[in-house]
């Protein structure tokens, strides 16, 4: 679909257009937060402690001492201060950047993994895996999981055994044992089914507790545990596309499998992936906020909407803005992504093109 056609469709859908406007607005706010709150001497310092200004309500005028020493917009705390006198407006700006970064990076990781695994399952699904290859892959996967969970010695041992057995499987003895055992599609889909059996949030909680606290670990963990939906979408599209004439013609012309997959098939299968990714950003932001609320998310001194919400729960009646401001912000951001994702789903639906 051309950009002009897509723009006309989303303009006619006012709900989706509202979601797009909110999404662009929050994206701009996150970029603004990056510019205003980073560096050794930021314009708005989210870490600055002012105990004499603690629990000030929104739009409250700062003290003359604070106005003289700091650059506050209009000389006021636009969204009030928290229990340590930190500017909630500055912390919300930094939280916007952190939350958007976690959302987009984690979804990028999940889409990359899902596209690769789903493409392999859909394109090579009818090919068989031998018993030795199957056991070697299991050892390799178990080793990677153990390495991630900090049991590096055993993980490295299993990974090395898996790689060695894969390299030696063509020897005469192992080749006789490497009989057909399971096809590629069934093997990958069983892994997907196993991953889907675990409640994703509790799986993320388990991994986050094991790993050291870091914003990058949060991104990786959310991405690595949320690729299954993308893999299923890509697999379904590839299963339909590989039987079409243009794919068969590309094979007859002698094009490599990689060129057929990434040049000819993937662009035709990317529509549902974009919709899934848009909705996935909202889910990732919610997961990050939940982890930060529980104290397991992005560590201090970074401010996130989740830990601002967590700090405010102790002052629900004395300073309700500490709870309502980040809570409503999370709700609006997630709503905007969901509305835009629904509109994007209608745009890539072929039935609407007519």
C-alpha positions in Angstrom: 0.0 0.0 0.0 1.3 3.5 -0.9 1.8 6.1 1.8 -0.9 8.3 0.3 -3.5 5.6 0.4 -2.6 4.6 4.0 -2.8 8.3 5.1 -6.3 8.6 3.6 -7.5 5.5 5.3 -6.2 6.5 8.7 -7.6 10.1 8.2 -11.1 8.5 7.7 -10.7 6.5 10.9 -10.8 9.2 13.5 -10.0 6.8 16.4 -6.9 5.6 14.6 -5.9 9.1 13.7 -6.3 10.1 17.4 -4.0 7.2 18.4 -1.4 8.3 15.8 -1.5 11.9 17.0 -1.1 10.8 20.6 1.7 8.4 19.6 3.6 11.2 17.8 3.0 13.6 20.7 4.5 11.2 23.3 7.4 10.3 20.9 8.2 14.0 20.7 8.0 14.3 24.5 10.4 11.4 24.9 12.9 13.1 22.5 12.4 16.3 24.4 13.0 14.4 27.7 16.3 13.1 26.3 17.5 16.6 25.4 16.5 18.3 28.6 17.4 15.7 31.3 20.7 14.1 30.1 24.2 15.2 30.8 26.2 16.3 33.8 24.4 19.7 34.0 20.9 19.1 32.4 18.5 21.9 31.8 15.9 20.0 34.0 17.6 17.8 36.6 15.4 14.8 37.6 17.9 13.8 40.3 18.1 17.1 42.2 17.0 16.7 45.8 15.4 19.7 47.5 14.1 18.6 50.9 12.7 22.0 51.6 10.5 21.8 48.5 9.1 18.2 49.1 5.5 17.3 48.3 4.7 20.5 46.6 1.5 20.4 44.5 1.4 20.9 40.7 1.9 24.5 39.5 3.3 25.5 42.9 5.7 28.4 42.8 9.3 27.5 43.8 11.0 29.3 46.7 13.2 32.3 45.8 16.3 30.3 46.7 15.4 27.6 44.2 14.5 30.1 41.5 17.8 31.8 41.9 19.9 28.6 41.6 18.0 26.6 39.1 16.3 26.9 35.7 12.6 26.0 36.4 10.0 26.7 33.7 8.0 29.8 34.7 9.7 29.5 38.1 7.2 26.8 39.1 7.1 23.0 39.6 4.6 22.2 36.8 3.8 18.8 38.1 4.8 19.3 41.7 7.5 17.5 43.7 7.9 14.2 45.3 8.9 13.2 48.8 12.6 14.2 48.2 11.7 17.5 46.5 12.6 16.2 43.1 10.8 17.8 40.2 8.1 15.5 39.0 7.9 17.2 35.6 11.6 16.5 34.9 11.3 12.9 36.2 8.3 12.4 33.9 10.2 13.7 30.9 13.1 11.3 31.7 10.6 8.5 32.3 9.1 9.1 28.8 12.5 8.6 27.2 13.3 5.5 29.3 9.8 3.9 28.7 9.8 4.6 25.0 13.4 3.3 24.7 12.5 0.1 26.5 9.4 -0.4 24.4 11.0 0.2 21.0 14.3 -1.7 21.6 12.6 -4.7 23.2 10.0 -4.9 20.4 12.9 -4.6 17.9 14.6 -7.6 19.5 11.4 -9.7 19.6 10.6 -8.8 16.0 14.1 -9.8 14.8 14.0 -13.1 16.6 10.4 -13.8 15.5 11.1 -13.0 11.9 14.1 -15.3 11.7 12.5 -18.2 13.6 9.1 -17.8 11.8 10.8 -17.5 8.4 12.8 -20.6 9.0 9.7 -22.5 10.2 7.6 -21.3 7.2 10.2 -21.8 4.4 12.1 -24.9 5.6 9.2 -26.4 7.6 8.9 -29.6 5.5 12.6 -30.5 5.9 13.5 -33.2 8.4 15.9 -33.0 11.4 17.9 -36.1 12.3 18.0 -37.5 15.9 21.6 -36.3 16.5 20.9 -32.9 15.1 17.8 -32.7 17.3 19.7 -33.6 20.5 22.5 -31.2 19.6 20.1 -28.3 19.2 18.5 -29.2 22.6 22.0 -29.1 24.2 22.8 -25.8 22.5 19.5 -24.2 23.6 19.8 -25.5 27.2 23.4 -24.2 27.3 22.3 -20.7 26.1 19.5 -20.6 28.7 22.0 -21.6 31.5 24.5 -19.0 30.4 21.8 -16.3 30.5 20.7 -17.5 34.0 24.3 -17.0 35.3 25.2 -20.7 35.5 28.0 -20.1 32.9 30.2 -23.1 33.6 27.4 -25.7 32.9 26.0 -23.6 30.2 29.3 -23.4 28.3 29.8 -27.1 28.7 26.4 -27.9 27.2 26.8 -25.4 24.4 30.2 -26.8 23.5 28.8 -30.3 23.5 26.0 -29.2 21.2 28.4 -27.4 18.8 30.8 -30.4 18.7 28.1 -32.9 18.1 26.8 -30.7 15.2 30.2 -30.5 13.7 30.8 -34.3 14.1 27.4 -35.5 12.9 28.7 -36.0 9.4 31.2 -38.7 10.5 30.4 -42.2 9.4 29.3 -43.4 12.8 27.1 -40.5 13.8 25.7 -40.2 10.2 24.1 -43.7 10.6 22.5 -42.6 13.9 21.3 -39.3 12.5 18.0 -40.7 11.1 14.9 -38.6 10.4 13.3 -37.7 13.6 11.2 -34.5 13.3 10.5 -31.9 10.7 11.7 -28.3 11.1 8.3 -26.8 11.5 7.2 -29.2 14.2 10.4 -28.7 16.1 10.1 -24.9 16.1 6.4 -24.8 16.8 6.9 -27.1 19.8 9.4 -24.6 21.2 6.9 -21.8 20.6 4.2 -23.9 22.4 6.5 -24.5 25.4 7.4 -20.7 25.6 3.7 -19.9 25.5 2.9 -22.2 28.4 4.8 -19.9 30.8 3.0 -16.8 32.0 5.2 -14.1 30.3 5.2 -11.6 33.2 6.3 -14.3 35.7 8.9 -15.6 33.3 10.3 -12.1 33.0 10.2 -11.7 36.8 12.2 -14.9 37.2 14.9 -13.8 34.7 15.1 -10.3 36.0 15.7 -11.5 39.6 18.6 -13.6 38.4 20.2 -10.9 36.2 21.9 -7.8 37.6 19.6 -4.7 37.4 20.2 -2.7 34.2 18.1 -0.9 31.6 19.7 -3.0 28.9 18.9 -6.3 30.7 15.3 -5.2 30.9 15.2 -4.5 27.1 16.8 -7.9 26.3 14.6 -9.9 28.7 11.4 -8.4 27.4 12.5 -8.9 23.8 13.7 -12.5 24.3 10.5 -13.5 26.0 8.0 -12.0 23.6 8.9 -13.1 20.1 6.4 -16.0 19.8 3.5 -14.1 18.4 5.7 -12.5 15.6 7.1 -16.0 14.8 3.6 -17.4 14.4 2.5 -14.5 12.1 5.6 -14.8 9.9 5.3 -18.6 9.7 1.6 -18.4 8.6 2.5 -15.8 5.9 5.5 -17.8 4.7 3.4 -21.0 4.5 1.0 -19.2 2.2 3.6 -17.3 0.2 5.9 -20.2 -0.6 3.2 -21.8 -2.7 2.6 -18.7 -4.9 3.9 -18.4 -8.4 6.5 -15.7 -7.9 8.3 -17.8 -5.2 8.3 -20.8 -7.5 9.6 -18.7 -10.4 12.4 -17.3 -8.1 13.4 -20.9 -7.3 13.4 -21.9 -10.9 15.7 -18.9 -11.7 18.2 -20.3 -9.2 18.0 -17.5 -6.7 19.5 -18.3 -3.3 17.2 -19.1 -0.4 18.3 -16.0 1.5 17.4 -13.8 -1.4 14.0 -15.4 -1.8 13.3 -15.1 1.9 14.5 -11.5 2.5 13.9 -9.9 -0.9 10.8 -11.5 -2.2 8.8 -13.1 0.7 9.5 -11.0 3.8 8.3 -7.6 2.3 5.0 -9.4 1.5 4.7 -10.8 5.0 5.7 -7.7 7.0 2.2 -6.2 7.3 0.9 -8.3 10.2 4.4 -8.0 11.8 4.1 -4.2 11.9 0.7 -4.4 13.6 2.0 -6.9 16.1 5.0 -4.7 16.8 2.9 -1.6 17.3 0.7 -3.4 19.9 3.9 -5.0 21.4 5.4 -1.6 22.2 2.4 -0.9 24.4 2.8 -4.3 26.2 6.5 -3.7 26.7 5.9 -0.3 28.2 3.3 -1.9 30.6 5.7 -4.7 31.5 8.5 -2.2 32.2 6.2 0.0 34.3 5.1 -3.1 36.3 8.7 -4.2 36.9 9.7 -0.7 38.0 6.7 -0.5 40.3 7.8 -3.7 42.0 11.4 -2.4 42.3 12.8 -4.9 39.7 12.9 -2.6 36.7 15.2 0.1 35.5 17.5 0.9 38.5 18.1 4.4 40.0 19.1 7.1 39.3 17.0 6.6 36.1 13.4 7.8 36.6 10.6 5.7 35.0 6.9 6.0 35.1 6.7 2.8 37.1 9.1 3.9 39.9 7.4 7.3 40.1 4.2 5.5 40.6 5.8 3.2 43.1 7.1 6.2 45.1 3.7 7.9 45.1 1.8 4.9 46.5 2.9 5.9 50.1 1.5 9.4 49.6 -1.8 8.5 47.9 -3.8 10.9 50.1 -1.2 13.5 51.0 0.2 13.8 47.4 -2.2 12.1 45.0 -0.5 13.7 41.9 2.4 11.3 42.4 0.1 8.5 41.6 -2.4 10.0 39.2 0.1 11.7 36.8 2.2 8.7 35.9 -0.8 6.4 36.0 -2.8 8.4 33.5 0.3 8.9 31.4 0.8 5.2 31.1 -2.9 4.7 30.3 -2.8 7.3 27.5 0.4 6.0 26.0 -0.8 2.4 26.0 -4.2 3.5 24.6 -2.5 5.5 21.8 -0.5 2.5 20.7 -3.5 0.2 20.8 -5.7 2.6 18.8 -2.9 3.2 16.2 -2.3 -0.6 16.1 -5.9 -1.3 15.4 -6.0 1.4 12.6 -2.7 -0.1 11.2 -4.3 -3.5 11.1 -7.2 -2.2 9.1 -4.7 -0.5 6.7 -2.8 -3.6 5.9 -6.0 -5.7 5.5 -6.3 -6.5 1.8 -10.1 -6.5 2.0 -10.0 -2.7 2.6 -8.0 -1.9 -0.5 -11.1 -2.4 -2.7 
